Amino acid sequence: MGDDSKVILTRYLYNKTEVKQCLFLSLLEHNMDEALFWGYELYYSGFEIDTFQFLINIVETIYLESCAFIVEYTNFIVENWNKENNPILFGNFIATLCTKQYDLKNFCKLYLKIDGQQNHQRDKNRMIVELDDEYIEKYKTKDINKPETVLKEKCIYHVKKEINRLFNISIPNYEELTNLYFQEWLYFASYTPIWKERIGNYNGVVNDEENKITFSNEDDEQEFYNKYNYEPDEQSNETIEKIIGKKNIDYYTIKDFCKKYHFQVKTKKRK
């Protein structure tokens, strides 16, 4: 699971920790398009290595027991990506994991402190998914003439917040997240490599004392915002809900989580 203690806003201003959670849940749901969306949101934000390590941790936790060849395949992907730095390999990795049966036994013991067994839903297979450039084109970062339309056009999926209370993860509440999203979004985005580079290109400096970005002169500041002002406070309620979630959430209990992902909890026998 994501373990970032500091709020970091990604390329399209999602909370990085929640994006990692969404990637994990999309894998559990075998939803390839959504998993690719969240994966590439991290990848193209500049967190390539971090995201690969996150996926490797997932493989080690939930796929080793149910998919015999997955270690060999993971090593193949990582080795070739280190040589080529090809984003298609990253997508192939995620897409292939979406076709595999997982086993949550170790995950539930580690994070939820419960024992049980996975009720398998898929036949074991050695299928490997290979994407092409055309398929992943939609996930790439592109300049848009009207930056205020970026979030509406690119934020396709809603964050999945239902599991936020199940794990020991520090995530701001709705009011806190709304405030930083509307008032200090660029500061919290500045810790993402793509935004750090953009800010640096226009001579911006991070001011940690005031949670803001300071530019060397007004011309640089104006040019930056002309190109990158996503205007989160001017977005529709629908777009805002996709990025930060709804105010009122029906959070999962452990029972809800196990039922949804077909994990049967071991019951203690009465003496």
N, C-alpha and C positions, 0 to 999 in steps of 0.2 A: 504494500500500500504506500501511498505518497507520505513522505515524512518531513516536508518542508515546513519549518516553524514560522518563517517569515512569509507574508503575503507577497507573491510574485505574479504579476499579470502577464499573460502570454501575448503572442502576436496579435490575436483578436480580443485581448483583454479578458480572457477567462482566468480564473484563479488556477494557477499551475497545479496545486495539490488536488483540486477537484477534477482537473483534466486527467490526471493520472488515475484517479478513482474511476472516472468514466471509461477510460481505456480498459481497465481491468474488468469492469462489469460488462462491457461490450463483448469482450472475449468470452465471458461466461455465457452470454446470450447468443453466441455464435453469429453476431451481427457484423459482417465484414465491413460494410460501408461505413458504419458508425465507428467501428474500431479504427479503421484507417483515418477517419476524420480526426479523432482524438490523438492518434499516434502522430500524424503529420502536423497537428497543431503544436505538439511539443517539438517535433523534429525541426520544423521550419521556424520555430521561435529561437532555435540555436541550441537546443538541449539534446543533440544527437546522442552523445555518449551516455548521458544520464538516462535517456529513455531506453537505449539498448540495455543498460544495466538493469533498469526496472523490468524490462521484458525477460531478461535472463533470470532474475529473481522469481518472476512468476512461473517460468518454466520449471525451475528447481523446486518450487513449492507445490504446484498443482498438476504438472504434466508428466513427471518422471514415472509415476506408478502406472499411468494409463496409456502411455505412448512410448514404446520401447526405443524407437529410432530418433526421438526428439533431440537428444543430446548431440548426436552426430550431425543432425540438420542444423541445430543452433550454432555449433562450432563452424560449420561450413558457411553459414550466413555471416557470422561475425568476422571470420578470417577474410572472406572476400570483400566485405564492406571496408575493412581496414585497408585493403589494397586499392579499392576503386572509389570508395566514398560515394557509391551510387544509391540514390534514394529509393530506387526500385527494389533493391535487396531488402531494405527496411520494410517496404510495403509487402513484399513477398513473405517476410517473416510473420507479420501480423495476420495477413490473409490466410496463411497456412495454419497458424494457431487456431483461427476461427473454425477450422474444419475438424479440430481434434477434440476428443473427449477428455475432460479434466477430472481430477479427483481432489475434492476439497478436504480430505481427511487431515492432512498435515496443516493446511491453512487454518481450519477451524480449531485445531488443537493449539496452534500457535497464537492466533489472534482472538479467538472467541472462548478459549479454554473449555472446549467441549469435545467429546469423542463421538464417533459414529462411522457411518459408511456412505459412500457415494452410490446413489441409484443411477447407474449408467444409462444414458439416453441415446448414445450413438455407438455404432459399430466401430471397432478399431480399424484404422486405415493408414496407409502410407501416402496418401494424397499430398502432393506439393502444388501450391498455387503459384503461378508465375504471371505477374502483371506486365503491362507495357507502358511506354511513355504516355500514350494517349489517355490511359485509364487514370494515371496519377496527376495529370495536368491540372485538374480542378483543385488539387490540394496545394499547389505551389503559390508562393507569394508574388503578387503582381501589383504594380503601381496603378492606381485609379485616379482619374482626374478630379473626382469629387470625393475627398476622404470621408466626408460625413455620411456617405452611403456604404462604406466598407462593412461596418458591423451588420447592417441589415442584410447585405448580400452574402456575407461570408459566414456568419454565425448560424449555421444550419440546425444544429442540435441543442437541446436543452441539457444543462448540467443535471447529473443524477445526484441528488442530495439525500436520498432516502436512507442511505447507510451511514451518514455522517456521525451518528451517535453510537454506532456499534464499535468503533475503533478509537484508540487514543490519539486522535489527530486534532491539531489546533487549527480551527477554521472560524473566522469571524462570523458573528451572527448577522442577520439580515440588515439591521440598521447600520452596523459598523461597515459591512461590505458596501452598502449603498452609498454611504458617506465618502469612503475612499475612492469608490468608482466614479462618483460625480465630481468630487473636489480635488482629488490627488492622484488621479489615474496615471498620469505620466510618470510621477515619482515611483509608483509601485511597478510600473512597466519597465522602468530604467534598469531593473535587475535582470531583465531578459536580454540575451545577447543581441537580438535583432533591433530592439529599441535602444540599447546602449550604443550600438553603432550609429543608428540614425541620429541620436542626440549629439554624439561626438562629431558627426559630419557637419553639424551646424554650431559647433563650439559651445555646446551646452554642458553644464557641470551639475552634478547631483549635490543638492544641499540637504544633508541628512538631518540637520537641526530643525529645518522648517518643512521638511517633506515636500520639497519642490525642486524644479529644475531651473537653474539660472543661466541665461544666455549672455554672451559677451557684449552683444549690442542688439538694438531693436530690429535691425534689418535681418540678422540671423534668426531671431525669434520669429519674426513675421514669415520668413521663408519656410521655416520649419513647420509652423502651424498651417501654412497654406497647403503643404503637402501631406501632413500627418495628423491634423486635428480631427480625430474621429468623433468628437462631440458626443461623448456617451450620455451626457445629461439631456441631450435633445432627441434621443432615440425613442421609438415607440415602446409601450409597455411590453409588447410581445418580444421585442429584441432584448430588452433589459431582463426579462424573465428567463430567456434562453441563457444569458451570460451569468447572472447572479442567482437565479432561481426565484421561486415564489416566496412570499413572506410566510405563509403557513404551509408546513410540510408534514405529511403523514410519515413519520420516521419508522423504519423497519425495527422490529424486535429481532432477537436471535431466531425465534421461531419463524418469523416472516422470511428472513434471509434463507434459512435452511429449506423452507418449503419451496421458495422460488427457484432455488438452484439445486433442488433434488438431493439434498443431503439429509440422511436419516440419522437423527440423534440417538445415541445409545442410551437406553433407559436403565436406571438402576433397579435391580430386583429387590422386592421387599422381603425382608427376613421374617 
